Amino acid sequence: MGNIILTGDRPTGRLHVGHFVGSLRNRVTLQNSGKFEKLFFMIADAQALTDNFDHPQKVRDNILEVALDYLSCGIDPAKSTILVQSHVSELTELTFYYMNLVTLARLERNPTVKAEIQLRGFNHSIPMGFLTYPVSQTADITAFMADTVPVGEDQLPMLEQIVRRFNELYGETLVEPTALLPDNEACLRLPGTDGKAKMSKSLGNCIYLADDPDDVRTKVMGMYTDPNHLQVSDPGNTKDNPVFLYLDAFCTDEHFARYLPDYANLDELKAHYERGGLGDVKVKKFLNNVLQETLEPIRTRRQELAKDPAAVMEILRKGSYAAQAEAAKTLDKVKHAMKIDYFA
C-alpha cells in the first residue's frame, strides 16, 4: 500500500490565511510531490454540525465556499479526492464502534476540546457530538487507511490510543498514522489580526483567502503590533508581534528585493525594529505587499470557479462517491475483526 493522506476543514466559513499557511499550502506541495498514492481532503460538515446544529444553512452554504478555497489554492481533483463527510456514512458507523475504546474522562481532558469548550462557553451543556469529535476524527483518518495526517500535536495522542487499543483487542487491522507538521513554526497557529492567540471567524480577526485587495490592506494596516512601540524611535518586540509572525509565515528574501530593498532579509528587518528607529506603518506596508502577491492568483482563480457552482458541486459528488467506496472496504475489515460480519 502506498502513502495515503487524509485531512480536512470544518465548513463554518470561508478559509483564511491561517488555514493557508497551516495546511493548504503544504497540501498542494504534497499533492504535487508524487510521493503519495492517494490524498483525501474532507469537508467535515458532520463535525461542523456538532456546534452549529441549529444553523444547518450556515454549514450548507459554506460547503461551496470551502470547496472554492481548496480548488483556488491548487487542490486538483484529478490528483486528489475532495469529499463531503456526511455523504460517507461508513464514517458514522466507525465512530460508533470506536467510542467504546475511549473513556468520557479522557475525552474531557483533551486539550483541544477543553479550549474549544471554553471558547464557545459550553460549560456543562456540551453537545455529545462535539465532545466526541476526536473519535470522529479518528474514524475519518482510519477509514481511508491514511498513514500521514497533518493534525495538531494535541489530536495525536487520542488517535494513537484508539488505533492501538483496537489493534490490541481485534488484531492488526488499522493503520497508525504519522503526524505531519509544518516546518515553519510560525505556520502552526497564526494569530488573529487583533493579536489574540487564534484566528477565528467568530472573532472577526481573519484575513480571508477571498478578501479583495482593499479589505486585505485595511486589515493589515489595522493589525495589532507591540503596544509599547509608541514612537518610531522606541525599541520594539518582534517575538509576539502579529505583523512579524505573519512575515515569518509568508515572506521570503525575494519579497525584500521587490518591495523593501533597504533590507536583505527578515532578520535584518527584525533587528532594526528591535533596536528602534523603524515604524509600524513601514512594516505593515511591506506585509500588505507580500500578502497581496500571495493572494492575487488565489483570488483570481476563485472568482473564475465561482461562476460555475454546479461544476464545483459535481466535483464534490464524485469525490464523495469515490471516498465512500474506499471507506466501505475499511468498514468490512473492522467488522470482520470485531466478529460482527454475520452475513459475510
C-alpha positions as CSV (number, residue, x, y, z in Angstrom):
1,M,0.0,0.0,0.0
2,G,1.3,3.4,-1.0
3,N,1.4,6.5,1.2
4,I,-2.0,8.0,1.9
5,I,-3.0,11.4,3.4
6,L,-6.3,12.4,5.0
7,T,-7.0,15.9,6.2
8,G,-9.8,18.5,6.1
9,D,-11.7,21.5,7.4
10,R,-15.0,22.3,9.0
11,P,-17.3,24.4,6.7
12,T,-18.2,27.1,9.2
13,G,-17.0,29.9,6.9
14,R,-14.5,30.8,4.2
15,L,-10.9,29.7,4.8
16,H,-8.4,32.3,5.9
17,V,-4.6,32.8,5.6
18,G,-4.1,30.8,8.8
19,H,-5.6,27.8,7.0
20,F,-3.4,28.6,4.0
21,V,0.0,28.6,5.8
22,G,-1.1,26.0,8.4
23,S,-2.2,23.3,5.9
24,L,-3.5,24.3,2.5
25,R,-0.1,25.4,1.0
26,N,1.5,22.2,2.3
27,R,-1.3,20.1,0.9
28,V,-0.7,21.3,-2.6
29,T,3.0,20.7,-2.2
30,L,2.3,17.1,-1.0
31,Q,-0.2,16.6,-3.8
32,N,2.3,17.6,-6.4
33,S,5.3,15.8,-4.9
34,G,4.4,12.4,-6.4
35,K,5.1,10.7,-3.1
36,F,1.5,9.8,-2.2
37,E,-0.7,7.2,-3.8
38,K,-3.9,8.7,-2.5
39,L,-4.8,12.1,-1.0
40,F,-8.2,12.7,0.6
41,F,-9.3,16.2,1.5
42,M,-12.5,16.2,3.5
43,I,-15.1,19.0,4.1
44,A,-16.1,18.0,7.6
45,D,-19.7,19.1,7.6
46,A,-20.9,16.5,10.2
47,Q,-18.3,17.8,12.7
48,A,-19.3,21.4,11.9
49,L,-22.9,20.5,12.8
50,T,-21.9,19.4,16.3
51,D,-21.8,23.1,17.4
52,N,-23.9,24.5,14.6
53,F,-26.8,22.1,14.7
54,D,-29.3,24.9,14.9
55,H,-27.7,26.7,11.9
56,P,-27.7,24.0,9.2
57,Q,-28.0,26.6,6.4
58,K,-24.7,28.1,7.5
59,V,-22.9,24.8,7.1
60,R,-24.7,24.1,3.8
61,D,-23.7,27.4,2.3
62,N,-20.1,27.0,3.4
63,I,-19.6,23.6,1.7
64,L,-19.2,25.5,-1.6
65,E,-17.1,28.2,0.0
66,V,-14.6,25.7,1.3
67,A,-14.5,23.8,-1.9
68,L,-13.8,27.0,-3.8
69,D,-10.9,27.8,-1.4
70,Y,-9.5,24.3,-1.9
71,L,-9.6,24.5,-5.7
72,S,-8.3,28.0,-5.9
73,C,-5.3,27.2,-3.8
74,G,-4.4,24.3,-6.1
75,I,-6.1,21.2,-4.8
76,D,-6.6,19.2,-8.1
77,P,-9.5,16.7,-8.3
78,A,-7.5,14.8,-10.9
79,K,-4.8,14.1,-8.3
80,S,-6.8,14.3,-5.0
81,T,-10.2,13.2,-3.7
82,I,-12.3,16.0,-2.2
83,L,-15.2,14.6,-0.2
84,V,-18.1,15.7,2.0
85,Q,-18.0,14.0,5.3
86,S,-21.8,13.5,5.8
87,H,-22.0,11.7,2.5
88,V,-19.7,8.8,3.6
89,S,-22.0,7.1,6.1
90,E,-19.3,4.5,6.9
91,L,-17.6,7.2,8.9
92,T,-20.5,7.4,11.3
93,E,-20.6,3.7,11.9
94,L,-16.8,3.6,12.6
95,T,-17.2,6.4,15.1
96,F,-19.9,4.4,16.9
97,Y,-17.6,1.4,17.3
98,Y,-14.5,3.5,18.3
99,M,-16.5,5.2,21.1
100,N,-16.1,2.0,23.1
101,L,-12.4,2.4,23.1
102,V,-12.1,5.7,25.0
103,T,-13.5,7.0,28.3
104,L,-15.5,10.1,28.9
105,A,-12.8,11.4,31.3
106,R,-10.2,11.1,28.6
107,L,-12.4,13.0,26.1
108,E,-12.9,15.8,28.6
109,R,-9.2,16.1,29.2
110,N,-8.4,16.5,25.5
111,P,-6.6,19.9,25.4
112,T,-8.2,21.0,22.1
113,V,-11.7,20.0,23.2
114,K,-11.2,21.9,26.5
115,A,-10.0,25.0,24.7
116,E,-12.9,24.9,22.3
117,I,-15.5,24.3,25.1
118,Q,-14.2,27.4,26.9
119,L,-14.2,29.5,23.7
120,R,-17.8,28.6,22.9
121,G,-18.9,28.9,26.5
122,F,-20.5,25.4,26.6
123,N,-19.7,24.8,30.3
124,H,-21.7,21.7,31.3
125,S,-24.1,21.9,28.3
126,I,-21.7,20.2,25.8
127,P,-23.3,18.6,22.8
128,M,-22.2,14.9,22.9
129,G,-21.3,15.1,19.2
130,F,-18.9,17.9,19.9
131,L,-17.3,16.2,22.9
132,T,-16.6,13.1,20.8
133,Y,-15.2,14.8,17.7
134,P,-11.7,13.4,18.4
135,V,-13.3,9.9,18.0
136,S,-15.0,11.0,14.7
137,Q,-11.6,12.4,13.6
138,T,-10.0,9.0,14.2
139,A,-12.8,7.3,12.2
140,D,-12.1,9.7,9.3
141,I,-8.4,9.0,9.2
142,T,-8.6,5.3,9.7
143,A,-11.4,4.8,7.2
144,F,-9.0,5.6,4.3
145,M,-6.0,3.8,5.9
146,A,-4.2,7.1,6.0
147,D,-0.6,6.8,7.2
148,T,0.1,10.5,7.1
149,V,-2.1,13.1,8.7
150,P,-1.5,16.9,9.1
151,V,-3.1,17.0,12.6
152,G,-2.1,19.1,15.6
153,E,0.0,17.6,18.3
154,D,-3.0,17.7,20.7
155,Q,-5.0,15.4,18.5
156,L,-2.3,12.7,18.0
157,P,-2.5,11.0,21.5
158,M,-6.2,10.3,21.1
159,L,-5.8,9.0,17.6
160,E,-2.9,6.7,18.7
161,Q,-4.8,5.4,21.7
162,I,-7.9,4.4,19.7
163,V,-5.9,2.8,16.9
164,R,-3.6,0.9,19.3
165,R,-6.4,-0.3,21.5
166,F,-8.4,-1.5,18.5
167,N,-5.4,-3.5,17.2
168,E,-4.7,-4.9,20.6
169,L,-8.3,-6.2,21.0
170,Y,-9.0,-7.3,17.5
171,G,-5.7,-7.9,15.8
172,E,-3.7,-5.7,13.4
173,T,-6.4,-4.0,11.4
174,L,-6.0,-0.2,11.5
175,V,-3.0,1.8,10.3
176,E,-1.4,4.0,12.9
177,P,-0.5,7.3,11.1
178,T,2.3,9.7,11.5
179,A,1.6,13.4,12.1
180,L,2.9,15.8,9.6
181,L,3.5,19.3,11.0
182,P,4.7,22.5,9.1
183,D,8.4,23.0,9.1
184,N,7.9,26.7,9.8
185,E,6.8,27.1,13.4
186,A,5.0,30.3,12.7
187,C,2.6,28.4,10.4
188,L,1.4,26.1,13.3
189,R,-1.0,28.7,14.6
190,L,-1.2,32.1,13.0
191,P,-2.7,34.7,15.5
192,G,-5.6,36.9,14.7
193,T,-5.1,40.4,13.3
194,D,-6.2,41.7,16.8
195,G,-3.3,39.9,18.5
196,K,-5.5,37.1,20.0
197,A,-3.9,33.7,20.1
198,K,-6.2,32.2,17.5
199,M,-7.5,33.5,14.2
200,S,-11.3,32.9,14.4
201,K,-14.2,33.6,12.1
202,S,-16.4,34.4,15.1
203,L,-13.9,37.0,16.4
204,G,-13.7,38.8,13.1
205,N,-9.9,38.8,13.2
206,C,-9.3,36.9,10.0
207,I,-7.8,37.7,6.6
208,Y,-9.7,35.5,4.2
209,L,-8.3,34.0,1.0
210,A,-11.3,35.5,-0.8
211,D,-10.8,39.1,0.5
212,D,-10.4,41.8,-2.1
213,P,-7.2,43.9,-2.1
214,D,-8.8,46.8,-0.3
215,D,-10.1,44.5,2.5
216,V,-6.6,42.9,2.9
217,R,-4.9,46.3,3.0
218,T,-7.4,47.7,5.6
219,K,-7.0,44.6,7.9
220,V,-3.2,44.7,7.6
221,M,-2.9,48.4,8.4
222,G,-5.2,47.9,11.4
223,M,-3.2,45.0,12.8
224,Y,-2.2,44.8,16.4
225,T,1.5,45.3,17.0
226,D,3.7,45.9,20.0
227,P,1.7,48.1,22.4
228,N,4.9,49.5,23.9
229,H,6.2,50.6,20.5
230,L,4.6,54.1,20.7
231,Q,7.1,56.1,18.7
232,V,9.3,55.2,15.8
233,S,12.4,55.6,17.9
234,D,11.2,53.1,20.6
235,P,12.7,49.6,20.6
236,G,10.1,47.1,19.5
237,N,9.2,43.5,20.3
238,T,9.0,41.1,17.3
239,K,8.5,37.8,19.1
240,D,4.8,38.1,19.9
241,N,4.1,40.8,17.3
242,P,1.4,39.5,14.9
243,V,2.8,41.6,12.0
244,F,6.2,39.9,12.3
245,L,4.6,36.5,12.9
246,Y,2.8,36.9,9.6
247,L,6.0,37.9,7.9
248,D,7.7,34.7,9.4
249,A,4.9,32.7,7.7
250,F,4.7,34.4,4.4
251,C,7.8,36.4,3.3
252,T,10.9,35.4,1.5
253,D,14.2,37.2,0.7
254,E,12.8,37.7,-2.8
255,H,10.0,39.8,-1.3
256,F,12.5,42.2,0.2
257,A,14.2,42.6,-3.1
258,R,10.9,43.5,-4.7
259,Y,9.2,45.6,-2.0
260,L,11.7,46.6,0.7
261,P,15.3,46.6,-0.8
262,D,16.6,48.5,2.3
263,Y,16.9,45.1,3.9
264,A,18.3,41.8,2.7
265,N,16.0,39.6,4.7
266,L,13.6,39.4,7.7
267,D,16.4,39.1,10.2
268,E,17.7,42.5,9.3
269,L,14.2,44.0,9.5
270,K,13.6,42.4,12.9
271,A,17.0,43.7,14.2
272,H,16.1,47.3,13.1
273,Y,12.7,47.1,14.7
274,E,14.1,45.7,18.0
275,R,16.7,48.4,18.4
276,G,14.3,51.2,17.5
277,G,14.0,53.6,14.5
278,L,11.6,51.6,12.4
279,G,7.9,52.4,12.4
280,D,4.9,50.0,12.3
281,V,3.5,51.6,9.2
282,K,6.5,50.8,7.1
283,V,6.5,47.2,8.2
284,K,2.7,46.8,7.7
285,K,3.0,48.2,4.1
286,F,5.6,45.6,3.4
287,L,3.4,42.8,4.8
288,N,0.5,44.1,2.7
289,N,2.6,43.8,-0.5
290,V,3.6,40.3,0.5
291,L,0.1,39.2,1.2
292,Q,-1.3,40.8,-2.0
293,E,1.2,39.0,-4.1
294,T,0.4,35.7,-2.4
295,L,-3.4,36.0,-2.5
296,E,-3.8,37.6,-6.0
297,P,-3.6,34.3,-8.0
298,I,-5.8,32.5,-5.5
299,R,-8.4,35.3,-5.6
300,T,-8.4,35.4,-9.4
301,R,-8.9,31.6,-9.8
302,R,-11.6,31.6,-7.1
303,Q,-13.6,34.2,-9.0
304,E,-13.5,32.1,-12.1
305,L,-14.5,28.9,-10.3
306,A,-17.4,30.7,-8.6
307,K,-19.0,31.4,-12.0
308,D,-20.0,27.7,-12.2
309,P,-21.0,26.4,-8.8
310,A,-22.7,23.4,-10.3
311,A,-19.4,22.1,-11.6
312,V,-17.8,22.6,-8.2
313,M,-20.6,20.6,-6.5
314,E,-20.2,17.8,-9.1
315,I,-16.5,17.5,-8.1
316,L,-17.7,17.1,-4.5
317,R,-20.3,14.5,-5.5
318,K,-17.8,12.4,-7.5
319,G,-15.2,12.7,-4.7
320,S,-17.7,11.7,-2.0
321,Y,-18.8,8.6,-4.0
322,A,-15.2,7.5,-4.6
323,A,-14.4,8.1,-0.9
324,Q,-17.4,6.0,0.2
325,A,-16.1,3.0,-1.8
326,E,-12.7,3.3,0.0
327,A,-14.3,3.6,3.4
328,A,-16.6,0.6,2.8
329,K,-13.5,-1.6,2.4
330,T,-12.2,-0.5,5.8
331,L,-15.5,-0.9,7.5
332,D,-15.7,-4.5,6.2
333,K,-12.3,-5.2,7.7
334,V,-13.3,-3.6,11.0
335,K,-16.5,-5.6,11.2
336,H,-14.6,-8.8,10.4
337,A,-12.0,-8.1,13.1
338,M,-14.8,-7.4,15.6
339,K,-16.6,-10.6,14.6
340,I,-19.8,-8.8,13.6
341,D,-19.8,-9.6,9.9
342,Y,-22.6,-12.1,10.5
343,F,-23.8,-12.4,6.9
344,A,-20.5,-12.2,5.1
